Amino acid sequence: MTRMASPNHCHLSEIDWVKFMTPTVSSLLLLSQRLIPRPHRFLPILFSSPSIINHNCTNHRNYNQNHQSLRTSQRRRMSSSSAKQPAWALPVPIQSEPVLKIYNSLTRTKTEFIPKSGRSVKWYNCGPTVYDASHMGHARNYVTQDVLRRIMEDYFGYDVHFVMNITDIDDKIIKRARQNHLLEKFRADTTLLDTNLISQVDTAWRAFLRNELAAGLPVDERTFPTGTDEEIGITFARIAELVQSNKEWKQECLKRDEKFDMNFISANRTLAAIRNAGSSLKTGTTSQEEAHKLIDDSQDILVLFLDEQYKSTVTSPSLSRTLAFYWENQFFQDMHRLNVRDPDTLTRVTEYMPEIITFVEKIIGNGYAYESGGSVYFDTKAFDDAPSHDYAKLEPWSKGKREGGETSSSNSTAVSTGADANTVVAASGEAPKFTRHSSSDFALWKATKPGEPSWDSPWGPGRPGWHIECSVMASAVLGENMDIHSGGIDLAFPHHDNEMAQSEAYHDCPTWVNYFVHTGHLHIEGLKMSKSLKNFITIDEILQRYSSRQIRLAFLTQLWNAKVDFSESLMAGEVRNLESTLNNFFTNIKALVNQARDSGVTADGYHHYGSAEKELVAKFQQSQHSFRSALCDSFNTPEALDVLRDLVSRTNTYISSCGKAVNVRVVENLARWVGKMLRMFGLGEGESKEIGWGQEGSSEGAIDREEILMPYLRTLSIFRDGVRKLAIDKGDSALKNILTLCDKLRDEELIPLGVALDDQEDGKALVKLAPPSVLLAARDEKRAILLAKQAKKEAAKEAERVKRLERLAKGKLNPKDMFLPPHVAEGTYGTYDESVVPLTDGDGKELSKSARKKLMKERESQVKLHEEWLRYMEVEKEKR
């Protein structure tokens, strides 16, 4: 039998091969099942002849090698799966995140703001009492609240539910609506001027002197004569003289009654109207026009007289609703012009009458209110004595102060007893109408009075007290607790303190409001505004002088809870300077960005992110942190604006120092953030991708492409025509004239279109877009400076010419004649030398050496002047 090579060399005899294979057949079969999808195909190979096996030996060896590689890979995977990542360390902040703190009137400190429900914030803001035009006091309050709201929503990202009320039923609204109705009716019923009309106005004027003007006069001067017109006229004339001539006397009157000056003006104007009407009547002028003129000129006084006589005849609630509805619409129009956001929920008192009555009933049921004479009063003592309640949380030192307008003492048919300030009796001495337990108790529900609208209630017809409305509406919308309550500081006591007391009495809870936010007073040129004194500026009036952006900037430059002094110096100084700085900044950045885009993407082999860019970006990041810190510090907007102003200044410095090497993307990102923060404050609207603070008002309707483009295309066409004409004419001065056209295009044609071209060293103009008014003002200012310099130069030149002419005029005199008459007095000198310089005086006395020396110097000077004059005359002769 032929022997084969060893198995390692794949050379076996058939017998040796069978012996070799037998022990391993089972294991090979098992392996084939795992590795080969169809093992029956492999089996014939196992039992084939050695020649076949030898033929496939190479494949078999490759299989073994592959199997070994597979096992090695499996081992590696097992090893890697058992490995662990290195430990990770929690980052340690270099700069801590600032925490929002708000000045809380309940603590009179800055306290950390913690909403009760995640990022949801319940916020109630006291709205206006709508009976007259909105004024700057409204602007101060509602623009400031809008700024705080925008910061909370748009910067800190809180989900704010902002609720505001409209007080559409109130003593002032009722009185104003009733008086307007009575005056309009009286005017419509009056068809001619007669003695009866003049008598009525005169009676109203006399009553006004006694009841209103007298309150400011010294006690011994408050009695006015009731006799003839002449007697009372003399008394009033004496008062008028003191008002005009004696400032100290007038100031004392204003201390007694702050309305004295206003009342005097009304009385003086009405007296003049009465006298003019009397003169017209004497001349037979009795037209309806003359009658209406008398009524209009005396309406401030006449309306009080009519109201006193006829107010009980006016009871329709529709009058108050109509007046309130009109002024509510006017209020929101003014707010929109000031870019103040609408509230999320708006409530009106007259829409919540059932809820108000139910609210009052529950307070009575809880033991904190009582009914008296058809009215319901809050029992401040019972509430304050309760273990879980405190009255007057905002101003506890004001407890016991009696608030005006809460008792029926304002009713002309009743007088105070004097013995008990809480008991009011009728003028005829009837039984008391009602009694309050304490002077600090206040009305939840007011019994109806003549001339007032009313609603039915369990206590009789009446209407809500002032404070209850906010408690009811805020509770109806926001529930038994709110995060923030805001309003003017003048409402802190009694209104807000009473609001809290009522609400906590109703809900039987210790805390109704978590944070009370009060805006500061507004003063105009140092004087506090007062609608009752008629020294207020309406929003419509102020918007004719300043833009809504400027007004908002003025408030942003001062703390929201501090007194604001709105003055011309503030608006003309800090506000306009800041606005101009930001406008110029955005204009320059947009010009750089547009220039870069027009140039296309270019690569010069340098990354343009060197030390200057790193410093600017670091400043940017620090400014963002400082900005957040300022707003976290109880919405410190003045400091936040300073951060923006400083960042803008630093960016301007970077641009100036880098020239053409400016990294446009860096300054663009920075400018976009600055604009975003300004828009967040409500200083402009527009797309978030826009560079700048956007527009002050959004445009409506489709864009008229032709209207926008035509002015620019027309200007370009005119410029082209001028250049073509000069080129065609081929004049000697064509190039100079083309440059003149270029300057005219830059300085005259494009500026009114809001386009500024800044010539640069490389010959390419930097294109800037800005409001035409800003560019025109800058151009005119530049021209004014140049004209002033030119005028100064011309003036200096003229002064020099005049001086030279005066000098030449002196040189006209021949030196030989200067010491002879008539140039000196006759007999001044006696004898002269050969140069005609005096030797002796008129008496023949020889002149002293010093006198002679002086005269000789004068002659030498005159010789020079005369020679200069002769040369001048020679030149002039040649010119002729």
Buried (B, 14 or more C-beta within 10 A) or exposed (E): EEEBEEEEEBBBBBEBBEEBBEEEEEEBEEBBEEEEEEBEEBBEBBEBEBEEBBEBBEEEEEBEEEEEEEEEEEEEEEEEEEEEEEEEEEEEEEEEEBEBBBBBBBEEEBBEBEBEEEEEBBBBBBBBBBBBBBBBBBBBBBBBBBBBBBBBBBBBEBEBBBBBBBBBBBBBBBBBBBBBBBBEBBBEEBEEBEEEBBEBBBEBBBBBBEBBBBBBBEEEEBEBBEEEBEEBEEBBEEBBEBBEEEEEEBEBBBEBBBBBBBBBEBBBBBBEBBEBBBEBBEEEEBEEEBBBBBBEBBBBBBBBBBBBEBBEEBBEBEBBBBBBBEBBEBBBEBBEBBBBBEBEBBBBBBEBBEBBBEBBBBBBEBEBBBBBBBBBBBBBBBBBEBEEBBBBBBBEEBBEEBBEBBBBBEBEEBEBEEEEEBBBBBEEEEEBBBBBBBBBBBBBBBBBBEBBBBBEBEBBEBBBBBBBBBBBBBBBBBEEBBBBBBBBBBBBBBBBBBBBBBBBBBBBEEBBBBBBBBBBBBBBEEEEBBBEBEBBBBBBEBBEEBBBBBBBBBBBBBBBBEEBBBBEEBBEEBBBEBBEBBBBBBBBBBBBBBBBEEEEEEEEEEEBEEEBBEEBBEBBEEBBBBBBBBBBBBBBBEBBBBBBBEBBEBBBEBBEEBEEEBBBEBBBEBBBBBBBBBBBBBBBBBEEEBBBBBEBBEEEEEEEEEEEEEBBEEBEEBBEEBBEEBEEEEEEEBEEBBEEBBEBBBBEBBBBBBBBBEEEEEEEBBBBBBEBEBBEEBBEEEEEEEEEEEEEEEEEEEEEEEEEEEEBEBBEBBBBBBBBEEEBEEEEBBEBEEEBBBBEBEEEEEBEEEEBEEBBEBBEBBBEBBEBBEEBEEEEEEEE
